[in-house]
Amino acid sequence: MTGRPPNDLLRQLTHQDFELLAPHLQPVELAASHVLHHAGDDVAAVHFPCGPALVSFAVPVEDDREVESLLVGREGAVGIAAGRSPSLAYSRIVVKLGGSLVRLPLRALEQAQQRSATLQEAFSRYADCQFAQLLQTAACNAAHSIEQRAAKWILSAKASIGGAEIPLTHEQLAGMLGVSRSYASRVIQMFKARRILATRRGAILILDGAALEARACCCNDWVRKHFDEVLGGAAPADG
């Protein structure tokens, strides 16, 4: 493909490092709910979300429920932390918000890293940041209220999309929070009553971003700070 895709991790690479990957990059358009990997699948490719596309890691828990443990947008990639092939997906990895992604065979990345120490370092640094996101999410789930976490997730989606209308259903938000759909709906209704959010069919509209930020926890800020320090500016979709 010609030119760099709108993905922060790819855009941060040096010209020489990007050229090692460019012949192997394949643009794809994927719809919401498209499953990249089921738990236990071999991970053979890295996916780089571009633009508004978001990918989530859904970890199974009891009662056939899943909890979102990580949300990855245009700041990063999915599949890197799996390590060198062969590797297995621990969670279900699914497209949360549809859009453009770029696919790179994991083997091609490994071969390029063998040729470039700076490329290997760049992806190692991103893997460190992704691990930090997972740690912060675990702490957030234990320490913060459903209201705080809902505000955080919605702001995360807004940061990735770049707009106030989030194509997110109550059911999808429930999956992010690890609660029932009815519980997620009650939280949304509370925000609507305070004129912080409005809803449209299949979407959530942010009316008062400042008020939503005031009700969110600070987890996104902590993770963003780590991204800034380690990668020098890439902003995560979620902390």
Helices and strands as residue ranges (DSSP letters): H 8-11, H 15-21, G 22-24, E 26-30, E 35-37, E 45-49, E 54-60, E 66-72, E 92-97, E 99-105, H 106-115, H 117-143, H 146-161, E 165-166, H 170-177, H 181-193, E 197-200, E 203-206, H 209-215, H 219-231
